[in-house]
Amino acid sequence: MNAFATPLLAWFDRHGRKDLPWQRADANGKRDAYRVWLSEVMLQQTQVATVIPYFERFVAALPTLRDLAQADEDRVLALWSGLGYYRRARFLHRAAQLCVEKHGGIMPADFDALAALPGIGRSTAGAILAQAYGLRFPILDGNVKRVLTRYHGVHGHPSESAVEKTLWQYADRHTPAERVADYTQAIMDLGATVCVRSRPLCLGCPVAEHCVARRGGLTAQLPTPKAGKAIPTRATMMLILRDEDGRVLLERRGPQGVWSGLWSLPEASDHDDAWRTAQKLARVDDAITLTPFVHVFSHYRLNVEPWLFDDATAPNAVADTSAQRWYAPEELPTLGLPAPVRSLLQALPARKTV
């Protein structure tokens, strides 16, 4: 055991998270690789507290890798709805299908085979092999990058290739041959609960004695922040066409761009375009302006102005298609909807009856 891993594991034994739902082992003490993989994908850019209820809902509906492989995409996206970064869910779904086709319905215990699956990079593959199979592989997620950057005083943004290469070398050096599953959880826990972005809790850190950033007063400067740039703002109008039965017209978005493949609402660029679009889709009389809201993506802000067209009547020539359908309220939970669209539909005012 090395000088970094030894105190870290001792800290983990006292303070680490050992009862997370994806850590549960079977009667032989083995963790389910499917659950480990699912948690690792969900935890990308998302905190543990947020992930837990989504994880539990997902495995309750699709408890095995084969269940995921056999599910239709709408079901998978509906279970993922609210976590964002929906490309992760599509990669997860496709990777499960490939595991059934090529690996007998199990997660392979081989690095190259794992890394060849969609959405599984070097760190995710390492986490699966370490935590599910007990194999010695390093990991380098965002929390680990922060810990190693500060501990070794590495300057430069962690996404820079030279910096990332250095961090991988440190990650490999510190990963022990024993208790590798506990170690990978320990270093992730350290970054998530002690070596946090702002005001790290250095007094509670088991490796603080040799931390370059702590000794040099650099914890606020490391990791080196990425050069900032203004986040652009865009605007759209979302059109809610609701018929007398309470059904809402939804459109499946194309394969490219934001919310690709999800069911969403028709959109328009301005008020005139909103009326033209609504009249093409259905017979409408009047619109109610609902409360505007802002949805923030990682790379821009979207100002949304919703318009509600009640008692819309679809022309006879417009039929349900694979890209456009009228959905009843009770069908909405089964669909992959963007989180702000789901929230908008759930908050709709009741229809006025004459």
N, C-alpha and C positions, 0 to 999 in steps of 0.2 A: 504494500500500500504506500502511496506517495504522500509527500508533506501537504499537498493540497486536499487530496481526497480524504485523508484520515480525520482531520478536524471537521470537515464538511459532513461526513457520515455520522460522526458523533453528535453533531448538531441536529442532523436529520432524525436520529433516534429519539431525540427529546422534542423536537419542534416540527418535524416534517409532516406532510399530509399523507396519511396512509389509508384513508377510508374513502377515497374518491371512487365513484361507481365503476370506473373502468379498471380499477386496481384489484377488484375482487377475483380471487383465485378459485379453481375447482378443487375437488377432493384430493387431487394430486399436487396441489400447490401451484398449478400452472395458470397463468392469465390467458384470457381469450384474445388471440391476436386480432380478431375482428374488432373487438371493443377497444383495444389499444389503438389500432389504426384509426377508427372512427373518431376517438377522442383527440388524437393528434391533428387530424384534419380540421376538426371543429375549433381547436384551440389556436389555430393559425390566426393571428390578429384579433383574437377574442379572449376575454378573461375567463378564468375557471368558473367564477360565480355565475356568469352569463351562460356558459356552456352546459352546466349540469342539467337544468330542466330540459333543454333541447336534446341532450344526449339520452336522458331517461325516456323521453317521449319517442325518440327515434328507435331505440332498441326494443321498446315495448311493441312498436308496430312492426319492426323488421329485426327480429332477434338474432338472426344468423346472416352470414355472408351470402348464402344461397337465397335467403329471403330478399335481400337487397338486390341481388342480381336479377331476380324474377319480377321485381316490382316495376310498374311503369313509371316513366319519368315524372309525370304529374304528381304521383304519390310521393316520390322522393323529394321533389321541389316543395311540395306542400309541407312536408315534415321539416324541411330546411328553412322555410320561410321565416324571416326575422333575423337570421344569422348573417345575411348578406354574403357578398362574394360568391354568387351562385355557381360560378365556374367550379368551385371546390366540390359542390354536390354532384355536378355532372361527371367530373373526373372520378369521384368516389363510385358512382353508379357504373360507369364504364369499367373501372378497375375491378369491381366485383364480378362483372360479367366475364372479364378476361381470366380471373382466378378460377371461375367455374370451367371455362373453356380449356385452360392450359394447365391448371394446378390442382385439379381434383376438388375444387370448391373450398380450398383453404388458402390462407396467406402463406406464400413461400417463405422458408427460413433461409433465404439466400439473398445477399445484398444486390447482386446484379439483376436477379429476377424481380425483386421489389422495385428497384430504381427504374425498371423498364415499364412499370405500370403508370398510367396517367395520374398526375397530381402527386406522385411520391418522389420527393427529392432526396438528397443525401441525408439531411437531418431527420426527416420523417422515417426513412428506411432504417436509419440507425436507432431511432427511438423504438420502432417495432421490434427489431432484432434484440435490443437490450432488454426491453421491458416484457416482451412476450416470450422470448426464447432464451434470455439470459446470456446472450452473446456479447462479446466486448466490441462495441462500436460507439464512437463518439457522436454527440449531437451538438447542434449549433443553432438553436432557435433564438428569438429576439432576447429573451431573458438571459440565456447563456452568453450571448454576445456582450451584453451589458456587463455581466460579472467579469468576464475575461478581459474586456477592454479596460475596465478600471483596475483590476488586480495587476495586470501587466503594464498598465500605462500606455496602451496602444492608441496613437493619434490617427486621425483620418476617419471618415465615415465608414461604418462597418460594411456597407454595400460595395465599397471600392474593392476591386479584385485583389489587389495586393494586401489590403487590410484583412479581407475575409480569408485569404490563404494563411496569413499569420495566425488568425484566430483558430482556424481548423488545426493548425499545428499544436497550439496550446491545448485545444480541446482533446486532441488525441493523447497528448502527453499526460494530462491529468486523469484521464479515464482509467480506473483500476481494472485489474483482471477479475477481482472478486466483488460481489455485491453490485454488479453493474446496473441492475434494475433500480436498486435503491439510490445509487449514485446519480443516475440520470434524473430521477425524480428530485433528488436533493438539490442539484445545481439549478434546476428549473424553479424549485420552491424558493431558493435563496434569491434569485432574481425577481421573483414575483412578490415576495413578502418582506425582504430586507434590503437588497441592493436595487431599490426601486428608482424610477427615473428622477423624481424630485425628492430631495431631502432623504437620502438613503440612511437607514438605521445602522450606522457603522458600529455603534457600541454593542449591537447584538449579532455582529457578523463573526462567524467562526474563523475566517481567514483574513480578518482586518489587519492583523499584525504585519503581514507582508504585502499589503495592498499598496501599490504605487500611488494610486489616486488619493487614497486616504492620507498617506504620508505627505504627499505634495499639495494637499488642498485642491485637488483637481476633480472632485466628484461632480461638481456642477458643470465642468467643461467636457467630461468624458461620459459616454461616447461623444465624439465630435458630431455636432448637429449637421444635418444636411443644409446646404444653402437654401434659404427660404425664398419662396416666390408667392406672389398674390394668387389666391384661389379665385378663378373666374366664376361669374354668376350667370346662370341661364334661366330662362323662364318658359313655362308651358301652361296650357290650360287642359285640365282633365275633364272629360265629358262623361257624366253619369246618366245614361239613358235607362230609365226604369219603367217597366210596363205596368199595367193595372194589376198584374199578379205578383208584383214585387221583384220580377226577374230583372237582372242587369246585363247589359250588353258588354261583353269582354272581347278583347282581341289578343291573340297570341303574338308576342313580339318576335321579330326575326332572329336569325342565328348570330347576328353581330350586335355590338353595342351594349349599353347598360340594360340589365334585366333580360338579356337574350333568352328566348324560349319560354319566358313566364307569361301568364295571362295578366293583362293589364287593361287600363281604360283607353278608349280613343282619345287622341290628343289634338290640340289645335294651337296655332301660333299667336292668334289674337282674337278679338271678339267677332269680327266679321268671319274669320276662318272657322270659328267655333260654330256659328249658325249654319254656315255652308256644310260643314262636316256632319253636324247633327241631322240636318235635313236630308243628306244623302243616305244616312244610316237608318232613319226612321221618320215617321210622321210625328212632329213635335209642335207644341203650341207655345209654351213659355219656359223660361229657365229661372231657377233660383240660384243666386250666387252664394256659395258656401264660404266658410272662413278660409282665407288663403293660408298656406303654410310653407315652410322651407325644409327641404330634405338635403342633408349634407352628405356628399360622397367624399371619397378620399381625394379626388382631384377637382371637384367643383361643387358649387352650391346650386340647388335647383329650387327656384321660386315657383310654387304651384298654385294656380287659381282654379278651384273646382266649380263646375257648373252642373246643377242637377236638372235634368229634364224628366219630369214625372209624367206618367200616363203616355209614354212613348209607344207608338204602334209600328211594328216592323212592316214594311211593304211586303206584299205577297211574293215579290221577286227575290227578296233577301231571305235566304235559308241559312240554318246553322251549317258552318263549315269547320274544317280543322283549324282555321285561323280566326274564326269569328263565331261566337255563340252567345245565346241568352242563357244566363245561369240563375237558378233560384237561390235564395239566401242559404238554404240548407246544404247546397252543393259547394258553397265557397270554401269551407274548411278543407275540402279534398283537393283543392287546386294550389298550384304553385303561384302565389301572388307576391309581388313586392311588398315589403312590410308597410310602407306608407299608404299603398293602395288598400291593403287589407284593413288598416286602421281607419281609413276614410270610409270604406263601405260599412264597417261595423258601427260607425258614428252617424250614419245617415239619419235624418229626421224621418219620423213615421209619415207614410203617405196620407195625404188629406183625402178623406172620403166625403162625397157629396151627400 
